[in-house]
Amino acid sequence: MSIEAVQLGLFANRISSVADEMGAVLRRAAFSPNIKDRLDYSCAVFDARGNLCAQAAHIPVHLGSMAYAASGIINAFDWQPGDTVIFNDPYRGGTHLPDITLMSPVFEAQQLIAFVANRAHHANVGSETPGSMPISTSLDDEGVLISPTLLGRDFEIDHDFMSHLLRSFGEEDGADLVAQWSANRRGIERMGKLLADYGSANYLSNINALQDYGRRLATQMLAKMPRGHFTYEDFLDDDGQGNFHIPIHAKISISEKKFLVDFKGTAPQVQGNLNCPISVTAASVYYVFRCLLPASAPTCAGLFSPIDILAPAGSLLNAKFPAAVAAGNVETSQRITDVLLGALNKAIPERMPAASQGTMNNLAMGAVAQDGASPWSYYETIAGGTGAFPGGKGLSATHSHMTNTLNTPIESLETHFPVRLGRYEIRRHSGGIGRFAGGDGLVREYEFLKPARATLLTERRNEAPWGIDGGGSGQPGKNTLNGKQLAAKAEITLNPGDILCVETPGGGACGSLSPEGEGG
């Protein structure tokens, strides 16, 4: 290995550590369980044109969507030192309204060098339903839309604007926004140290070398893959508005230097909130492509340079404003991943897994002031089984693919909210049966101690996670209230003593059973 390669590796690790430290600050400064316990946030560093330079190992759907759309935000402002812009607009680089992004520039001697950014999930963004994840039919139903706006200048928060936002949110969300602000401040400080050590000219030279290295890695990977067109189709259960068995179709065309993903044949945008802005669709494609590359590859814009994406405007995966998108970010992104992995299984079956649970099992709950109780708002995603692969079983009770959060610890949930966890256990035998079994899902059971309302946005309740090479499908998930089965998308009113149970899907299996009937 050459000295230049070693030096580039050190540089890549140093810039990635900036994003890592931003995440540590955000987690420690945040108040809400969504950020400090579930880790529903992401941090990244971009160059002056909005190209991704480094990211922490946070949430793929956050980071991929930022990587796709950062340049559009950057070009909209005349940036000055100390600026911070805030936004959550899904049609301008966001994902869905609860994910709020803060972006700040990094200057060296009055030269714009880079940007730091973080995105975090807020449980209250002004929706009429607690948790701000309603079964919506328009973006207006989902909360307050924040178009890219200056949150502060000269390293000072605009308190009038912050107060305006918090009239629709809550005090805890204000504390979390300050935590996000602090994370960017730390990122600016650490980037300043990096620039001082390297000098701006040497820093920019290293950034160019890093992007070139990413492009070479991607091109080398493509050169080893089989040429051709590989298609797959899978289905979403429903949109909560009477539309069922919603198709997502993809054709992956692989050439020596291009990875083209064409989603022609996917359903038109729907009345419900499974629609994706194009940035979320891109995030899913980037994630799958990144999984094909070595774990040591630096996650930068150069890595994604061979990718072209075609998604018809007005389709489920390139929805038009003001289509509802709350579940597109969390549910449809997972199905896009399944479809892409299914297509790639036809090209490189020796490397592809079966379908994982294919849902984030979104549960939003709480009480608003008019419910006659102290207002509270909470949101979580719930882990499930992952797909088996050639050579190994799937993992149980794990968040997979487009999410990388944790389940909220019982102690934190019961301390913050009037809820008691009666069961939290592995859903045994829910993984697919085969030579290598799929991972098992979870059972998570909530007893409500005070009146509340809840929303479920879940998938894989009808369409089971598929197996590969003769392996069996995972068990679909199931939602029940006091033992009575609920729909995959449901808004419910809860009384003290009510018990809500979420059973998450298992992953698909790989390979058929041996003649003796024994799995691997």
Sequence and secondary structure as in RCSB ss.txt:
>XXXX:A:sequence
MSIEAVQLGLFANRISSVADEMGAVLRRAAFSPNIKDRLDYSCAVFDARGNLCAQAAHIPVHLGSMAYAASGIIN
AFDWQPGDTVIFNDPYRGGTHLPDITLMSPVFEAQQLIAFVANRAHHANVGSETPGSMPISTSLDDEGVLISPTL
LGRDFEIDHDFMSHLLRSFGEEDGADLVAQWSANRRGIERMGKLLADYGSANYLSNINALQDYGRRLATQMLAKM
PRGHFTYEDFLDDDGQGNFHIPIHAKISISEKKFLVDFKGTAPQVQGNLNCPISVTAASVYYVFRCLLPASAPTC
AGLFSPIDILAPAGSLLNAKFPAAVAAGNVETSQRITDVLLGALNKAIPERMPAASQGTMNNLAMGAVAQDGASP
WSYYETIAGGTGAFPGGKGLSATHSHMTNTLNTPIESLETHFPVRLGRYEIRRHSGGIGRFAGGDGLVREYEFLK
PARATLLTERRNEAPWGIDGGGSGQPGKNTLNGKQLAAKAEITLNPGDILCVETPGGGACGSLSPEGEGG
>XXXX:A:secstr
  HHHHHHHHHHHHHHHHHHHHHHHHHHH  SHHHHTT  EEEEEEETTS EEEE S  HHHHHHHHHHHHHHHT
T    TT EEEE  GGGT SSTTEEEEEEEEEETTEEEEEEEEEEE S SS SSTTS    SSGGGG     SEE
EEETTEE HHHHHHHHTTS HHHHHHHHHHHHHHHHHHHHHHHHHHHH HHHHHHHHHHHHHHHHHHHHHHHHHS
  EEEEEEEEEEE SSS EEEEEEEEEEE SS EEEE TTS B  SSS    HHHHHHHHHHHHHHTS TTS  S
GGGGTTEEEE  TTBTTS  TT   TTIIIIIHHHHHHHHHHHHHHH GGG          EEEEEE GGGTS  
EEEEE   B    BTTB   SSB  TT       HHHHHHHSSEEEEEEEEETT S  SSB    EEEEEEEESS
 EEEEEE   SSS    BTT       EEEETTEE  SEEEEEE TT EEEEE      BS   TT    
